[in-house]
Amino acid sequence: MRIKFELDASISGIMENEIRLAERAITAGVKDTAEHVQKRWRGQIVAAGLGDRLARAIRKRNFPDKGDSISAASLVYAQPNRKQSASAADVIDAFDKGALIRSQHGMFLAIPTPAAGRSPRGARMTPQLWEKRTGLKLRFVPRRTGPSWLVLDKARINVKGAAVADRRRRRKALKTVEKAEVIFFLVRQVSLKKRIDLARDTRDAGDRLVRAVMARWR
């Protein structure tokens, strides 16, 4: 006995159509879920008082960039810094986990006050950088209780509240502070409380992904 099987052309077309539907549904569902997670993470960061700028460090990438695929995937992330200085990803991770931060290069962590002014873009303000930029020398003030200080004696303060070098051509925009101005607080360590919970939104994303895919697979 000889039995011959042939695939009906209509059945083959139905299968191909289902595959295309699956590709579109999965790709769209993955992108939708990734966008949702990105918005939730950014919202947590802003709600925690960490600012819009840090929230914008949360990015996403879709794979593939174009077209549809059953193997579609998305990555929601904070871009790490290739340099040795801390990046937005490090800050977000610290507030997500809670962290105890100690100095890696000395006895103290130097925390700038508003009088330190703004650092160059992408750089972390340090006492060494501050002295180099201003040409001024800081004085160490040890304290038995509370943080120690790095101060500037008889500081010149500009209209933005930052201590600067005294230059005659800018004298009208400056005022002299007779007492020492605190430029940096010096602490042994800083304990950061957990202020965001990124894993919560990640767990919820699993159920959302299933619903998003099934809603489009019609």
N, C-alpha and C positions, 0 to 999 in steps of 0.2 A: 504494500500500500504506500502510495506516495502522496504526501500532503504539502501543498504549496501555500505560503503566506505572503500576502502583499499589503503594503501600507496604503490605505485609501488616501488619495490626494487631499480630500477635504479634512481628514483627520490631521494630516501633516500640516495643513495651513492653520488649523485651530491651535496646534501645539506651538507653532512659530508665533502666532498672535499672542498666546499666553506668555511666552518668553519675553516678548516685547513689553507687554503689560507689566510683567514682573520687574523688568529692568527700570521702567519709568517709575513704578510705584516705590521700589526700594531706594532708588537714587533721590527722588523727591522727599521721601520720608526721612532719609538720613540727613539731608540738607536742612529740612525743617527742624529736626531735633537738635542739630548742631547750633542752628541760629537761636533756638530757644535756650539752650544751655549757655551760650555766649551772653545773651541778654540777662539771664538770671545771675550769672557770675558778675557781670558789670554792675547790675543792680545791687548785689550784696556789697560790693566794694564801695559804692557811693553811699549806701545806707550806713555803712560802718564809719563814715566820715573820712575815708582815705582819699577822696577826691576823684574828679572826672578824668584827670590825666592818667592816674594809675589804672582806672577802670578801662580806659581805651587801650591799655597794654594787652588786654584779653583779645586774642585774634582767633580766626578759624581758617582752615583750608579744607577744600573738598577734593576728593579723589574718586574718579578722574575730574580734571578741571572742566572738561566739556563732554557732553554726551551722557548716555545712561549706561549703567552696568549693574548686574546682579551683585557684584562684589564692591559696590560703592561704599565709601567710608569718608568720615570727616574727622578732623583733628581740631579740638578747641584747646588753646594753650596761651601761655604768656611767654613771650620771646626771651630766652635767657641771654645774658651778656657774655660775649666772648672775652671781654676784658676781665681783669682781676677785681674791679670794683663791683659792688652789689648792683644787681639789675632789678627791674620791676618784678621779674619772676621771683627773685629772692625775697623781696618785700612781701609780695602776695603770699608766698609759701610760709613766711614767718608768721603772718597774721592768721593764716589758715590752720596752722599747727599749734601756734603758741611757741615762743622760743625764748631761750636765755642767751643773750648776746654778750660776748666778751671781746675785748680788744685782741687782735691777732699779733699786733706789732708793739705793744707797750703795756703799761700798767693801767691806762685809762682809756675810756671811750670819750671822745670830744664831741659834744653836742652843741652846734652853733645856735646862738641867740639871734633875734632879728637884727641886732647891731652888727652882726657879721656880714650882712648883706647877702646878695645872691651869688652863687658859684657859677663858673662858666658852664655852658650847656654840656651836659653829660658827665660833669666832674663832681666829685664829692668834696664839699668844703672841709678842709682840715686846717689846723693851726699853721702848719708849714706853708700851705698854699695861701692862706690869708696874709701871712707876713710877707710872702714873696710878692703878692699882688699890690699890697698897700705900702710896703716899705717901712712898716711900723713894727715895733717889738711888743710882744705880750709879756705880762708879768704873772707868774704863778702864785696863786693865793691858796694855801692849804687850809682846809677846814675840818674840824673834828666831827661835826655833825652836818649832814647834808653833803651835796657835791662840792668838790673843790672848784676853783675858778681860774680861768685865764682872762686877765683884765687888761684894758688899755688905760693908762693914766692920762688925765686931762684930754679926753677924747674929743675929736671934732666930729659932729654928727650932721649928716646932710639932710635934705628935706624928706628923704625916704626913711630916715631913722637909722641909717647905717653909718658906722664909724669909718672915716676916710682920712687920708693924709691931708695936712693943712697946706693948701696951695693958695697963694695970694690972689690969683685970678678967679678963684672960686669962693673967696672969703664971704661974700654976701649970702651965699647959699648955705653957709655953715654956722653952727653955733658951738661954743665951747662948753663942755661938761666938766665942772670943777672936780667932781668925784670920779673915781675909776669906773669905767663902763665894762660890764661883763660881756665878753665876746664869745666865750665858750664855757659850758659847764663840763666838768670832768667827773665821770662816774666809773666805778669798777665794772659794773655790768648793768644791763637793762633787761628786764623781764617783760616780754610782750604777751598780753592776754590774747587768747583766741577770739577773734572778732568776726570771722567769716567761716562758713562751712560749705566748701565747694563740693565735697563728697555727697552732700544731701541732694543737690541738683543732679549729680551724676547718677545716683541711684534712681531717681525719678525718671531719668531719661530713658531707661530701658522700657518701661511701660508705655511711655509716650511714643517711642519709636514703633512699637508694634501697632498702636492705634493709627499712627500717621501713615504707615505702609498699607494697612488694610483699608483705610479710608480712600486710598487712591487706586487700589487694585480692584477695579470694577470693569 
